[in-house]
C-alpha cells in the first residue's frame, strides 16, 4: 500500500516544474549549508521566505531539497574547513579533515556524498514504509498519551542532546515561555502579551528560530571572530579507489542502521548516532592505525548516520506532528504556515502532499549525488567568502525572512532581543535547540494536557490511564534522572577527540568541553 | 579599540575548571572561580531566568479565567512552566556558584581563545536595531545596506566603499528577486519602487 502511494507521489513530483523546484531547493540548500557557521536548522530557517509565495506542493518539494541539501553542505564544510562546526558533523570532521590534509580530500568528499546518498535513500524508503504503520498505531492515542509523548520529547531534547542537562532545561523553559505568549487557544484569554497588540497572535516560530540561530550566531561570531586568513583544504586526490569503496560500504550500511532508528526516537537528532557510528567503525576496522590520521571508515559511517537520522526525524514529524530536532520544528512551522497541522491525520488528509514530499526527498537525494562532486570546486570558493561579508549577509537574510512574515518592524526588534539571548546562550553553553522545540511543542502539550484533564473531569490519574503514557512518562523520568546519576557515578564522558585517539572513557580536556552529554559508550 | 578582554580568554579555560572539579576532591569551587569573576555572566543569565520564572508565576494570577466548567484554565500551564523554570534556575544557580561552567559554543569562525570583542557586538546590535526602525522610512534595501556595511566594518572589513557597494548591490538584487519574482511584501523605498515599476 505504501509503495503505490509512493508511486503516486513520484507521479506528482516528476513534472518539469516540480523537478525544477527540487533542483533549486538542493542547490540553494547545499550552497547555504556549505557556508561556515550555518547549520541545517539555520539553512532551513533562512530559506523559508523563498517558499512563502509558492503553493504548498511546490514549497514542500523545494523544502525537501533544502533539507537534504543543507545536510550535504554541512559535511563538505566540516571536511574542508579545519575548524569545529555544528555538532552533527563533528564526527565526520575528525577523520575527513585529516584525509583532506593528506591530499585525499576528494575521496573524503566522495565517500561522504555517496554515503549520504545510500543512507538517505534507504532511510527515506524506510520512512515511507514505517509512516503508515505508525499512523495506524497513533490514530488511537488519547490526549493524555500525546501529552506524555510531548513531555518525553521535551526532557529528551533538553537532557540528552545538550552539553549539560540543567542548561538544556533552562533553554527549554525559555522556549516554553515564548510559546505561552499570545492568546490561549481554548479560552481566548491573552497571556503575557505585556499589552502589546502584535503579541496577542503569539511569537512567530520563524522569528524565534532565525533570531536564536542566525542573529545569535552572528553576534557570537562578532564577539570572538577567528582572525587571519581562512584555511580551506583542497578537494584533491582521486575520488574513490576500489579499496576505498570496499572499506566504505560496511560503514555506510551500519551508519544507516544507527541513524534511522535513533533519529526516529523522540530524542531524535544526529549527534548520538554519528558518535556511535564512529566508535563502532573504529572498533571494527582492519586499519586501526589509520584512525586519527584520516581513516575513510570514520567519514563514511558518521556521514551515513547523519543523513539517515535526518530522514528518521521525519517519522515522528509526519506521523505524530512531533518535532524532535530544531530543523524539524522549523519544518513544522512551515506546515502550519500553510494551515496544515501535522499529526496522525496528516497522512489521510494531506496524503498526496506527504507522498510527494517523500518522493521529492528521494529525487533530491539523487540530484545531490549527481551535483555534489562536480561542484566541489564551487563549494571551496564559497568557503573562502570573507567573514565580515558572510555574517553581514546572514543578518540581511535574517531581516528579510522575519520582516516578510508580518511586515512589521516590531518583529525585527524582537529578532534582535531574542538574538541577544541566543548570543548569551551560546556564550555560556546553553543549547539553543530545546528553546525552539519548547516554543512549538509547548502549546501542543498544553492543549492535550487540558483536553485530557477535561475528559477525566480534572482527575490527574487520567494522565497515566494507558500503558502507552505510563511507559513514556517513566522514560521521561529516566531521561531526566539517568544523566545526573551517570555523571555522579562515572564522571564525565569521553570526548570525540579522545575517542579518536582510542583512549576510551576518561575525564574531558578543556578543548572539547562542548561534547559532554553525547552518546554513552 | 577598546575590547573588553577580561572575560574572553578566561572562558576558553572554562571546561578545564569544571574538569578539575569532577576529578579532584577539592571543594574550593566558589573560591577558585571567584577572584577571576569569570562566571558572573552566566550567573546573571541564571538570575534573569529566575526572574522569568517569577514573572510567569506572578503574572499568571492576572490571566482572566472565564467562568466556564473547564477544569483546567489558562493559568495552570503558566504556573507549571514557571515552577519548572524557577527550580531549574535555582539548581543551575547553585551549580554556577560552585564553579560549574557551560562550555562556550564552538563554531567554524569562532576563536575560543580570543578575547570578547564587545565593541563589535555593540555595533552589530545597534546597526540591526537602527535598520529595524528605518525600514518603513527609507525602504528595506537602503536600511539593510547601511546595516550590512556597519556589520561588515565591525567584523573587520576594510574601507567604506566596498562594504557599502557589496551591501547595496546584494540588497537590491535580493529585493528584486523576492518582491518582483516571489511576491514577498518588502518596502523598497520610493526611489527603487519607482525605478522598478516596469518590472
Interface residues (C-beta under 8 A of the other chain):
Chain A: X36 X37 X49 X50 X52 X53 X77 X81 X83 X84 X85 X86 X163 X164 X166 X167 X169 X170 X173 X174 X176 X177 X180 X184 X186 X187 X188 X189 X190 X191 X192 X215 X217 X218 X219 X220 X221 X222 X223 X224 X225 X226 X227 X386 X387 X388 X389 X390 X391 X392 X393 X395 X396 X397 X399 X400 X403 X404 X407 X409 X412 X413 X415 X416 X419 X420 X423 X424 X425 X426 X427 X428 X429 X430 X442 X446 X449 X450 X453 X454 X457 X458 X491 X492 X507 X508 X509 X510 X511 X512 X513 X514 X516
Chain B: X8 X11 X12 X13 X14 X15 X16 X18 X19 X22 X23 X41 X42 X45 X46 X49 X52 X53 X56 X59 X60 X63 X64 X65 X66 X68 X70 X71 X72 X73 X74 X76 X77 X78 X81 X84 X85 X88 X89 X91 X92 X95 X100 X101 X102 X103 X104 X105 X106 X107 X108 X109 X110 X111 X112 X114 X115 X116 X117 X118 X120 X121 X123 X124 X125 X128 X129 X131 X132 X133 X135 X136 X140 X144 X147 X148 X149 X151 X152 X153 X154 X155 X156 X157 X163 X166 X167 X170 X171 X174 X178 X182 X183 X184 X185 X186
